[in-house]
Amino acid sequence: MRVLVTGGCGFIGSSIVDELLKKGHDVTVIDNLSSGRRENLDPRAHLFVADIRSSEIDEIFKRTRPQILYHQAAQVDVQRSISQPEFDADVNIIGTLRVLNCCKNYAVRKIIFASSAAVYGQPQHLGINELHTIEPISFYGISKYTVERYIENFCPMHQIEYTILRYANVYGERQGSKGEGGVVSVFLKNMLTCKDINVYGDGEQTRDFIYVRDVAKANIAVLHGGNGQVFNIGTNSSASINKLYKFMKSYTNYQKEPIYCPKRQGDIEHSYLDNSKALNLLDWQPEFTLEEGLKETIINYVGGSQYYACCTGDEEE
């Protein structure tokens, strides 16, 4: 099938591209490379460097005629959404509306949208299922939910199928520091360069950390299923920031203690997603534990078997 991935040079988008190519699909990517990197992308995919807010994307849709759209492109920095709400809305809402119009004009069959657990806000109960109250506490969460509502109304009007995936805190190789799971990337880079690490709050706040390859496979699972549905994509478990820090410290032989800083506005205290709907209705479940995913991330970041030996506790001769 002809598949278009917006944000396909980002760490989640490029992982989805990898899985699509394994399945033999013809993949096109739109990415403005503001956070994604060209080197993340498999050269078999066709890359158009463009912003989803620009008029260029109409011509890209016209030329490539995608049957399926994976919409990953977004402003994903919660703190930036608070300091620059106009920019957040421009990218996440206005940019998506331009993409939706292209889908209508060029007969896209299905849209798969990357939403976020941020739409729920401070949870009233754990784990959070898809029927949980929607009360986002950041403009990022507001913009993601606004796009969900546009898709849920726009697609039926124009005979386009859709599936919405609400991601937990995604981490893994190729990740930058600004996304919701960006704490893993920040910790890793600082640990490997022996820099200080800041923890905001007391470190006991919890998150549902899910490995990027599990998220990519969830996206493949809804290529032909889950139409008209919203799914939580998480692990049904949580870990504190302090626990994450201890795992990563032991894997990297980092010697410093964290510096505890005041809690940041817009940060959620505790969160993990109930993924039972995805487990029951999709041919998908997360395969990596947090420990396994962190080891894979570190190995991919530094490369080579020497670090693998360090991660597994084995000594090389």
FENCOR-V952191 format. One record per residue. N is the residue number from 0. PSI is psi in whole degrees, -180 to 180 (* if undefined). Layout:
N/PSI
N/PSI
//
This chain:
0/156
1/117
2/134
3/131
4/113
5/144
6/28
7/-5
8/-2
9/175
10/-34
11/-47
12/-44
13/-30
14/-37
15/-43
16/-45
17/-46
18/-39
19/-42
20/-36
21/-32
22/-2
23/16
24/155
25/111
26/129
27/145
28/136
29/125
30/135
31/0
32/23
33/-33
34/-31
35/161
36/136
37/-38
38/-13
39/-22
40/131
41/130
42/-13
43/-18
44/149
45/119
46/130
47/119
48/106
49/157
50/138
51/-15
52/-7
53/159
54/-14
55/-31
56/-25
57/-45
58/-35
59/-45
60/-42
61/-41
62/-38
63/-23
64/60
65/147
66/-31
67/139
68/125
69/113
70/95
71/-22
72/132
73/162
74/118
75/6
76/109
77/-45
78/-37
79/-34
80/-31
81/-40
82/-27
83/66
84/-31
85/-44
86/-44
87/-47
88/-37
89/-47
90/-53
91/-34
92/-58
93/-42
94/-43
95/-38
96/-38
97/-42
98/-43
99/-41
100/-38
101/-39
102/-42
103/-46
104/-26
105/27
106/42
107/136
108/-36
109/143
110/130
111/116
112/134
113/101
114/-160
115/151
116/-15
117/-18
118/-24
119/-27
120/-153
121/120
122/143
123/-20
124/159
125/142
126/154
127/121
128/177
129/-14
130/0
131/147
132/139
133/109
134/69
135/146
136/6
137/157
138/-27
139/-49
140/-38
141/-45
142/-38
143/-43
144/-35
145/-44
146/-40
147/-47
148/-38
149/-48
150/-43
151/-25
152/-39
153/-46
154/-48
155/-32
156/-29
157/22
158/44
159/129
160/157
161/155
162/138
163/128
164/120
165/106
166/143
167/-156
168/102
169/137
170/165
171/-176
172/151
173/5
174/141
175/-172
176/-5
177/-16
178/-178
179/-30
180/14
181/-15
182/-35
183/-45
184/-42
185/-49
186/-47
187/-48
188/-41
189/-37
190/-41
191/-15
192/10
193/34
194/161
195/153
196/127
197/135
198/124
199/123
200/-162
201/-1
202/-4
203/-4
204/144
205/152
206/157
207/98
208/124
209/136
210/142
211/-34
212/-32
213/-38
214/-42
215/-41
216/-30
217/-39
218/-37
219/-36
220/-26
221/8
222/-41
223/13
224/179
225/25
226/136
227/17
228/157
229/132
230/136
231/132
232/95
233/-166
234/-3
235/29
236/171
237/163
238/144
239/161
240/-36
241/-41
242/-43
243/-46
244/-45
245/-42
246/-53
247/-35
248/-42
249/-33
250/-23
251/-4
252/30
253/138
254/-14
255/160
256/154
257/156
258/117
259/128
260/165
261/147
262/145
263/147
264/139
265/-7
266/135
267/145
268/-54
269/143
270/132
271/150
272/137
273/114
274/15
275/-32
276/-45
277/-41
278/-37
279/-34
280/-17
281/155
282/67
283/145
284/150
285/139
286/-20
287/130
288/169
289/-44
290/-44
291/-43
292/-40
293/-42
294/-44
295/-41
296/-47
297/-44
298/-45
299/-32
300/-46
301/-28
302/149
303/153
304/-22
305/-43
306/-33
307/-41
308/-39
309/-44
310/-37
311/-4
312/5
313/147
314/134
315/145
316/*
//
